[in-house]
């Protein structure tokens, strides 16, 4: 029974490696490049991101005004990222006008601060989540001490945006994100089956042996590294699937069904318009935000219309405990809404930690760990195929042999776990159909040959 079960899991392990290997290789190499984004961007974009610190910074309004002078004509101010560290520049993001806004009227002097993104927000009871500067934006970089424009750059041309797109879709657009989802889904199967196959049988060592040679040594190191990296692999795969298209929808459905939806910002908050009152300037709004917000790099979005509100949230993901969303009255600076780390659900906290870890945003130790992890995954891929060709050299079958009675050896728990994975990962279930057809054809062929 145990041997039959192992033969089935070995067959599944082989199938998952066969399907996932090319995509995992691409994801691994592009991911190892992406984790060193801060160092690469400091070389590529350092002249825009960093300035020489001086004794006194000018008003944020001066920086915003300077950025507007060089912004593309007709574009709307999306958001401002004030300087957080003394050597930081001010980043002012502009986006092209949306078609549905082309006939929208102005809002007087108050609208000159800039428009908040998405007309759809007004139709929803909640504000849309803010995930940073849109890739379609043009960002103007300004020296906070002199209000001198350092330059401008499309957000899509920053290395981080390019590398993230390369990792998620190989620069082929969102329609190709299924490739990485396919890889993550089958790699999850490869991880689960690999851990089971690693479990030592009586008389077999748990750790690689120094005197092991040939295919045995490759197998021992392949299994050991695969299991040793298992926890990191699980975190990387799970967080990757979280923002995938198909499995991500399943995860979000389960999150909402279990009451783990993150805090949602109500859209009904409005500023109190008082006769004669003037809206806060950018500098006044920034000071009011800093009194309420954690000490972290901020993204600030201006009110839309006379009754609009100032909105702020964290830009730096390196400290999840400082994650927040804040709304302020446009005139008084009074806090209207605030949600912080303590307001997050367990799911929200897990993703707030897991996703930045996946991206290497917790510092050098995180980057080094992910690079070592990537190197381990590359070794696992190479060693797996080395074992395959060594086995083929002995005249063995291309496919791992499935012993008689295999399907009767599967426990109910294993059936349940397999069904859960198929439901949770739709791309896995869709790609499992041709696998099942091939398996059925091979079984029929073998039966015909036997008869």
Secondary structure as a PSIPRED ss2 file (coil, helix, strand):
# PSIPRED VFORMAT (PSIPRED V4.0)

   1 X C   1.000  0.000  0.000
   2 X H   0.000  1.000  0.000
   3 X H   0.000  1.000  0.000
   4 X H   0.000  1.000  0.000
   5 X H   0.000  1.000  0.000
   6 X H   0.000  1.000  0.000
   7 X H   0.000  1.000  0.000
   8 X H   0.000  1.000  0.000
   9 X H   0.000  1.000  0.000
  10 X H   0.000  1.000  0.000
  11 X H   0.000  1.000  0.000
  12 X H   0.000  1.000  0.000
  13 X H   0.000  1.000  0.000
  14 X H   0.000  1.000  0.000
  15 X H   0.000  1.000  0.000
  16 X H   0.000  1.000  0.000
  17 X H   0.000  1.000  0.000
  18 X H   0.000  1.000  0.000
  19 X H   0.000  1.000  0.000
  20 X H   0.000  1.000  0.000
  21 X H   0.000  1.000  0.000
  22 X H   0.000  1.000  0.000
  23 X H   0.000  1.000  0.000
  24 X H   0.000  1.000  0.000
  25 X H   0.000  1.000  0.000
  26 X H   0.000  1.000  0.000
  27 X H   0.000  1.000  0.000
  28 X H   0.000  1.000  0.000
  29 X H   0.000  1.000  0.000
  30 X H   0.000  1.000  0.000
  31 X H   0.000  1.000  0.000
  32 X H   0.000  1.000  0.000
  33 X H   0.000  1.000  0.000
  34 X H   0.000  1.000  0.000
  35 X C   1.000  0.000  0.000
  36 X C   1.000  0.000  0.000
  37 X H   0.000  1.000  0.000
  38 X H   0.000  1.000  0.000
  39 X H   0.000  1.000  0.000
  40 X H   0.000  1.000  0.000
  41 X H   0.000  1.000  0.000
  42 X H   0.000  1.000  0.000
  43 X H   0.000  1.000  0.000
  44 X H   0.000  1.000  0.000
  45 X C   1.000  0.000  0.000
  46 X H   0.000  1.000  0.000
  47 X H   0.000  1.000  0.000
  48 X H   0.000  1.000  0.000
  49 X H   0.000  1.000  0.000
  50 X E   0.000  0.000  1.000
  51 X C   1.000  0.000  0.000
  52 X C   1.000  0.000  0.000
  53 X C   1.000  0.000  0.000
  54 X C   1.000  0.000  0.000
  55 X C   1.000  0.000  0.000
  56 X C   1.000  0.000  0.000
  57 X C   1.000  0.000  0.000
  58 X C   1.000  0.000  0.000
  59 X C   1.000  0.000  0.000
  60 X H   0.000  1.000  0.000
  61 X H   0.000  1.000  0.000
  62 X H   0.000  1.000  0.000
  63 X H   0.000  1.000  0.000
  64 X H   0.000  1.000  0.000
  65 X H   0.000  1.000  0.000
  66 X H   0.000  1.000  0.000
  67 X H   0.000  1.000  0.000
  68 X H   0.000  1.000  0.000
  69 X H   0.000  1.000  0.000
  70 X H   0.000  1.000  0.000
  71 X C   1.000  0.000  0.000
  72 X C   1.000  0.000  0.000
  73 X C   1.000  0.000  0.000
  74 X C   1.000  0.000  0.000
  75 X C   1.000  0.000  0.000
  76 X E   0.000  0.000  1.000
  77 X E   0.000  0.000  1.000
  78 X E   0.000  0.000  1.000
  79 X E   0.000  0.000  1.000
  80 X E   0.000  0.000  1.000
  81 X E   0.000  0.000  1.000
  82 X C   1.000  0.000  0.000
  83 X C   1.000  0.000  0.000
  84 X C   1.000  0.000  0.000
  85 X C   1.000  0.000  0.000
  86 X C   1.000  0.000  0.000
  87 X C   1.000  0.000  0.000
  88 X E   0.000  0.000  1.000
  89 X C   1.000  0.000  0.000
  90 X E   0.000  0.000  1.000
  91 X E   0.000  0.000  1.000
  92 X E   0.000  0.000  1.000
  93 X E   0.000  0.000  1.000
  94 X E   0.000  0.000  1.000
  95 X E   0.000  0.000  1.000
  96 X C   1.000  0.000  0.000
  97 X C   1.000  0.000  0.000
  98 X C   1.000  0.000  0.000
  99 X H   0.000  1.000  0.000
 100 X H   0.000  1.000  0.000
 101 X H   0.000  1.000  0.000
 102 X C   1.000  0.000  0.000
 103 X C   1.000  0.000  0.000
 104 X C   1.000  0.000  0.000
 105 X C   1.000  0.000  0.000
 106 X C   1.000  0.000  0.000
 107 X C   1.000  0.000  0.000
 108 X H   0.000  1.000  0.000
 109 X H   0.000  1.000  0.000
 110 X H   0.000  1.000  0.000
 111 X H   0.000  1.000  0.000
 112 X H   0.000  1.000  0.000
 113 X H   0.000  1.000  0.000
 114 X C   1.000  0.000  0.000
 115 X C   1.000  0.000  0.000
 116 X C   1.000  0.000  0.000
 117 X C   1.000  0.000  0.000
 118 X C   1.000  0.000  0.000
 119 X H   0.000  1.000  0.000
 120 X H   0.000  1.000  0.000
 121 X H   0.000  1.000  0.000
 122 X H   0.000  1.000  0.000
 123 X H   0.000  1.000  0.000
 124 X C   1.000  0.000  0.000
 125 X C   1.000  0.000  0.000
 126 X E   0.000  0.000  1.000
 127 X C   1.000  0.000  0.000
 128 X C   1.000  0.000  0.000
 129 X C   1.000  0.000  0.000
 130 X C   1.000  0.000  0.000
 131 X C   1.000  0.000  0.000
 132 X C   1.000  0.000  0.000
 133 X C   1.000  0.000  0.000
 134 X C   1.000  0.000  0.000
 135 X C   1.000  0.000  0.000
 136 X C   1.000  0.000  0.000
 137 X C   1.000  0.000  0.000
 138 X E   0.000  0.000  1.000
 139 X E   0.000  0.000  1.000
 140 X E   0.000  0.000  1.000
 141 X E   0.000  0.000  1.000
 142 X E   0.000  0.000  1.000
 143 X C   1.000  0.000  0.000
 144 X C   1.000  0.000  0.000
 145 X C   1.000  0.000  0.000
 146 X C   1.000  0.000  0.000
 147 X C   1.000  0.000  0.000
 148 X C   1.000  0.000  0.000
 149 X E   0.000  0.000  1.000
 150 X E   0.000  0.000  1.000
 151 X E   0.000  0.000  1.000
 152 X E   0.000  0.000  1.000
 153 X E   0.000  0.000  1.000
 154 X E   0.000  0.000  1.000
 155 X H   0.000  1.000  0.000
 156 X H   0.000  1.000  0.000
 157 X H   0.000  1.000  0.000
 158 X C   1.000  0.000  0.000
 159 X H   0.000  1.000  0.000
 160 X H   0.000  1.000  0.000
 161 X H   0.000  1.000  0.000
 162 X H   0.000  1.000  0.000
 163 X H   0.000  1.000  0.000
 164 X H   0.000  1.000  0.000
 165 X H   0.000  1.000  0.000
 166 X H   0.000  1.000  0.000
 167 X H   0.000  1.000  0.000
 168 X H   0.000  1.000  0.000
 169 X H   0.000  1.000  0.000
 170 X C   1.000  0.000  0.000
 171 X C   1.000  0.000  0.000
 172 X C   1.000  0.000  0.000
 173 X C   1.000  0.000  0.000
 174 X H   0.000  1.000  0.000
 175 X H   0.000  1.000  0.000
 176 X H   0.000  1.000  0.000
 177 X C   1.000  0.000  0.000
 178 X H   0.000  1.000  0.000
 179 X H   0.000  1.000  0.000
 180 X H   0.000  1.000  0.000
 181 X H   0.000  1.000  0.000
 182 X H   0.000  1.000  0.000
 183 X H   0.000  1.000  0.000
 184 X H   0.000  1.000  0.000
 185 X H   0.000  1.000  0.000
 186 X H   0.000  1.000  0.000
 187 X H   0.000  1.000  0.000
 188 X H   0.000  1.000  0.000
 189 X H   0.000  1.000  0.000
 190 X H   0.000  1.000  0.000
 191 X H   0.000  1.000  0.000
 192 X H   0.000  1.000  0.000
 193 X H   0.000  1.000  0.000
 194 X H   0.000  1.000  0.000
 195 X H   0.000  1.000  0.000
 196 X H   0.000  1.000  0.000
 197 X H   0.000  1.000  0.000
 198 X H   0.000  1.000  0.000
 199 X C   1.000  0.000  0.000
 200 X C   1.000  0.000  0.000
 201 X C   1.000  0.000  0.000
 202 X C   1.000  0.000  0.000
 203 X C   1.000  0.000  0.000
 204 X C   1.000  0.000  0.000
 205 X C   1.000  0.000  0.000
 206 X C   1.000  0.000  0.000
 207 X C   1.000  0.000  0.000
 208 X C   1.000  0.000  0.000
 209 X C   1.000  0.000  0.000
 210 X C   1.000  0.000  0.000
 211 X C   1.000  0.000  0.000
 212 X C   1.000  0.000  0.000
 213 X C   1.000  0.000  0.000
 214 X H   0.000  1.000  0.000
 215 X H   0.000  1.000  0.000
 216 X H   0.000  1.000  0.000
 217 X H   0.000  1.000  0.000
 218 X H   0.000  1.000  0.000
 219 X H   0.000  1.000  0.000
 220 X H   0.000  1.000  0.000
 221 X H   0.000  1.000  0.000
 222 X H   0.000  1.000  0.000
 223 X H   0.000  1.000  0.000
 224 X H   0.000  1.000  0.000
 225 X H   0.000  1.000  0.000
 226 X H   0.000  1.000  0.000
 227 X H   0.000  1.000  0.000
 228 X H   0.000  1.000  0.000
 229 X C   1.000  0.000  0.000
 230 X H   0.000  1.000  0.000
 231 X H   0.000  1.000  0.000
 232 X H   0.000  1.000  0.000
 233 X H   0.000  1.000  0.000
 234 X H   0.000  1.000  0.000
 235 X H   0.000  1.000  0.000
 236 X H   0.000  1.000  0.000
 237 X H   0.000  1.000  0.000
 238 X H   0.000  1.000  0.000
 239 X H   0.000  1.000  0.000
 240 X H   0.000  1.000  0.000
 241 X H   0.000  1.000  0.000
 242 X H   0.000  1.000  0.000
 243 X C   1.000  0.000  0.000
 244 X C   1.000  0.000  0.000
 245 X C   1.000  0.000  0.000
 246 X H   0.000  1.000  0.000
 247 X H   0.000  1.000  0.000
 248 X H   0.000  1.000  0.000
 249 X H   0.000  1.000  0.000
 250 X H   0.000  1.000  0.000
 251 X H   0.000  1.000  0.000
 252 X H   0.000  1.000  0.000
 253 X H   0.000  1.000  0.000
 254 X H   0.000  1.000  0.000
 255 X H   0.000  1.000  0.000
 256 X H   0.000  1.000  0.000
 257 X H   0.000  1.000  0.000
 258 X C   1.000  0.000  0.000
 259 X C   1.000  0.000  0.000
 260 X C   1.000  0.000  0.000
 261 X C   1.000  0.000  0.000
 262 X C   1.000  0.000  0.000
 263 X C   1.000  0.000  0.000
 264 X C   1.000  0.000  0.000
 265 X C   1.000  0.000  0.000
 266 X E   0.000  0.000  1.000
 267 X C   1.000  0.000  0.000
 268 X C   1.000  0.000  0.000
 269 X C   1.000  0.000  0.000
 270 X C   1.000  0.000  0.000
 271 X C   1.000  0.000  0.000
 272 X C   1.000  0.000  0.000
 273 X C   1.000  0.000  0.000
 274 X C   1.000  0.000  0.000
 275 X C   1.000  0.000  0.000
 276 X C   1.000  0.000  0.000
 277 X C   1.000  0.000  0.000
 278 X C   1.000  0.000  0.000
 279 X C   1.000  0.000  0.000
 280 X C   1.000  0.000  0.000
 281 X C   1.000  0.000  0.000
 282 X H   0.000  1.000  0.000
 283 X H   0.000  1.000  0.000
 284 X H   0.000  1.000  0.000
 285 X H   0.000  1.000  0.000
 286 X H   0.000  1.000  0.000
 287 X H   0.000  1.000  0.000
 288 X H   0.000  1.000  0.000
 289 X H   0.000  1.000  0.000
 290 X H   0.000  1.000  0.000
 291 X H   0.000  1.000  0.000
 292 X H   0.000  1.000  0.000
 293 X C   1.000  0.000  0.000
 294 X C   1.000  0.000  0.000
 295 X C   1.000  0.000  0.000
 296 X C   1.000  0.000  0.000
 297 X C   1.000  0.000  0.000
 298 X E   0.000  0.000  1.000
 299 X E   0.000  0.000  1.000
 300 X E   0.000  0.000  1.000
 301 X E   0.000  0.000  1.000
 302 X C   1.000  0.000  0.000
 303 X C   1.000  0.000  0.000
 304 X C   1.000  0.000  0.000
 305 X C   1.000  0.000  0.000
 306 X C   1.000  0.000  0.000
 307 X C   1.000  0.000  0.000
 308 X C   1.000  0.000  0.000
 309 X E   0.000  0.000  1.000
 310 X E   0.000  0.000  1.000
 311 X E   0.000  0.000  1.000
 312 X E   0.000  0.000  1.000
 313 X E   0.000  0.000  1.000
 314 X E   0.000  0.000  1.000
 315 X C   1.000  0.000  0.000
 316 X C   1.000  0.000  0.000
 317 X C   1.000  0.000  0.000
 318 X C   1.000  0.000  0.000
 319 X C   1.000  0.000  0.000
 320 X H   0.000  1.000  0.000
 321 X H   0.000  1.000  0.000
 322 X H   0.000  1.000  0.000
 323 X C   1.000  0.000  0.000
 324 X C   1.000  0.000  0.000
 325 X E   0.000  0.000  1.000
 326 X E   0.000  0.000  1.000
 327 X E   0.000  0.000  1.000
 328 X E   0.000  0.000  1.000
 329 X E   0.000  0.000  1.000
 330 X C   1.000  0.000  0.000
 331 X C   1.000  0.000  0.000
 332 X C   1.000  0.000  0.000
 333 X C   1.000  0.000  0.000
 334 X C   1.000  0.000  0.000
 335 X E   0.000  0.000  1.000
 336 X E   0.000  0.000  1.000
 337 X E   0.000  0.000  1.000
 338 X E   0.000  0.000  1.000
 339 X E   0.000  0.000  1.000
 340 X C   1.000  0.000  0.000
 341 X H   0.000  1.000  0.000
 342 X H   0.000  1.000  0.000
 343 X H   0.000  1.000  0.000
 344 X C   1.000  0.000  0.000
 345 X C   1.000  0.000  0.000
 346 X H   0.000  1.000  0.000
 347 X H   0.000  1.000  0.000
 348 X H   0.000  1.000  0.000
 349 X H   0.000  1.000  0.000
 350 X H   0.000  1.000  0.000
 351 X H   0.000  1.000  0.000
 352 X H   0.000  1.000  0.000
 353 X H   0.000  1.000  0.000
 354 X H   0.000  1.000  0.000
 355 X H   0.000  1.000  0.000
 356 X H   0.000  1.000  0.000
 357 X H   0.000  1.000  0.000
 358 X H   0.000  1.000  0.000
 359 X H   0.000  1.000  0.000
 360 X C   1.000  0.000  0.000
 361 X C   1.000  0.000  0.000
 362 X C   1.000  0.000  0.000
 363 X C   1.000  0.000  0.000
 364 X H   0.000  1.000  0.000
 365 X H   0.000  1.000  0.000
 366 X H   0.000  1.000  0.000
 367 X H   0.000  1.000  0.000
 368 X H   0.000  1.000  0.000
 369 X H   0.000  1.000  0.000
 370 X H   0.000  1.000  0.000
 371 X H   0.000  1.000  0.000
 372 X H   0.000  1.000  0.000
 373 X H   0.000  1.000  0.000
 374 X H   0.000  1.000  0.000
 375 X H   0.000  1.000  0.000
 376 X H   0.000  1.000  0.000
 377 X H   0.000  1.000  0.000
 378 X H   0.000  1.000  0.000
 379 X H   0.000  1.000  0.000
 380 X H   0.000  1.000  0.000
 381 X H   0.000  1.000  0.000
 382 X H   0.000  1.000  0.000
 383 X H   0.000  1.000  0.000
 384 X H   0.000  1.000  0.000
 385 X H   0.000  1.000  0.000
 386 X H   0.000  1.000  0.000
 387 X H   0.000  1.000  0.000
 388 X H   0.000  1.000  0.000
 389 X H   0.000  1.000  0.000
 390 X H   0.000  1.000  0.000
 391 X H   0.000  1.000  0.000
 392 X H   0.000  1.000  0.000
 393 X H   0.000  1.000  0.000
 394 X C   1.000  0.000  0.000
 395 X C   1.000  0.000  0.000
 396 X C   1.000  0.000  0.000
 397 X C   1.000  0.000  0.000
 398 X C   1.000  0.000  0.000
 399 X C   1.000  0.000  0.000
 400 X C   1.000  0.000  0.000
 401 X C   1.000  0.000  0.000
 402 X C   1.000  0.000  0.000
 403 X C   1.000  0.000  0.000
 404 X C   1.000  0.000  0.000
 405 X C   1.000  0.000  0.000
 406 X C   1.000  0.000  0.000
 407 X H   0.000  1.000  0.000
 408 X H   0.000  1.000  0.000
 409 X H   0.000  1.000  0.000
 410 X C   1.000  0.000  0.000
 411 X C   1.000  0.000  0.000
 412 X H   0.000  1.000  0.000
 413 X H   0.000  1.000  0.000
 414 X H   0.000  1.000  0.000
 415 X H   0.000  1.000  0.000
 416 X H   0.000  1.000  0.000
 417 X H   0.000  1.000  0.000
 418 X H   0.000  1.000  0.000
 419 X H   0.000  1.000  0.000
 420 X H   0.000  1.000  0.000
 421 X H   0.000  1.000  0.000
 422 X H   0.000  1.000  0.000
 423 X H   0.000  1.000  0.000
 424 X H   0.000  1.000  0.000
 425 X C   1.000  0.000  0.000
 426 X H   0.000  1.000  0.000
 427 X H   0.000  1.000  0.000
 428 X H   0.000  1.000  0.000
 429 X H   0.000  1.000  0.000
 430 X H   0.000  1.000  0.000
 431 X H   0.000  1.000  0.000
 432 X H   0.000  1.000  0.000
 433 X H   0.000  1.000  0.000
 434 X H   0.000  1.000  0.000
 435 X H   0.000  1.000  0.000
 436 X H   0.000  1.000  0.000
 437 X H   0.000  1.000  0.000
 438 X H   0.000  1.000  0.000
 439 X H   0.000  1.000  0.000
 440 X H   0.000  1.000  0.000
 441 X H   0.000  1.000  0.000
 442 X H   0.000  1.000  0.000
 443 X H   0.000  1.000  0.000
 444 X H   0.000  1.000  0.000
 445 X H   0.000  1.000  0.000
 446 X H   0.000  1.000  0.000
 447 X H   0.000  1.000  0.000
 448 X H   0.000  1.000  0.000
 449 X H   0.000  1.000  0.000
 450 X H   0.000  1.000  0.000
 451 X C   1.000  0.000  0.000
